[in-house]
């Protein structure tokens, strides 16, 4: 099955870890190509940019470096639906097919746009550099975990997709930051990723705004995306953190979100009553949100 969507991989590198990070990037690209993806892009936010001969995919530069700007670049370059995965990710066999089909079915059921997020699994590797980071495991450990979740797997410990689901659960905390499939126009309609909070909790902020439109963030549990957490973030310079215009997403909100941006109860309340999102914004951001509802624009630009 050829995948009629655009796949974007944000990439960040520093010189001392470039060799390791490029290895992760090539593995990620290879896993996407095996899924039948033709439109595959690397969004490079490295301080020392990668060169065209280093990857077999078009490179889009990200001068602002952060994940939020990478998401917005993906919105601007996508033809229709987009899938964004991190450098330290491997797509399980059949991931894209299932996510595309389940998104279509979910949108028919709910009668509105849906953000579909893949369920995560440990990243199988025997590389000790990779194993330093969260969510990494040995190949055998990965197989045990996948088996406990009812998945079959390859010799390399990569998940093989199950039969597609017809029922979906809300994704916990509903972050839209990685391993998500969504329509690019609808993502622009909710304001894209706020580039002012490009480093800390921007994925929570985007997920909350998506839900404030009454649109669900659902978990695709028939697939597994293997991810090694933090390999890019911890190894790369974070120039956005020293930018005075960058701040934690919680700054936008009144209580209870100001202190509990990662609280599942708050997300459940907004899911049940989307208008709470506006009520919990501080006045200056409430006015901005009202303008957004009248005419879409990317926040923080």
Secondary structure, DSSP 8 states (H G I E B T S, - for coil): --EEEEEEEEE---GGGHHHHHHHHHHHHHHHHTTTEEEEEEEE--SS---GGGSSSEEEE-TT-SHHHHHHHHHHH-SSEEEEEETTEEE-BTHHHHHHHHHHHHHHHHTS--EEEEEEEEEE---HHHHTSBTEE-HHHHHHHHHHTT-EE-TTS-EE--S--SS--B-GGG--SSSEEEEHHHHHHTT-S-GGGSSSSHHHHHHHHHHHTT--EEEEEEEEEEE-BTHHHHHS--GGGG-TT---GGGGB-TTTTT-TT-HHHHHHHHH-TTHHHHTB-HHHHHHHHHHHHS---TT-
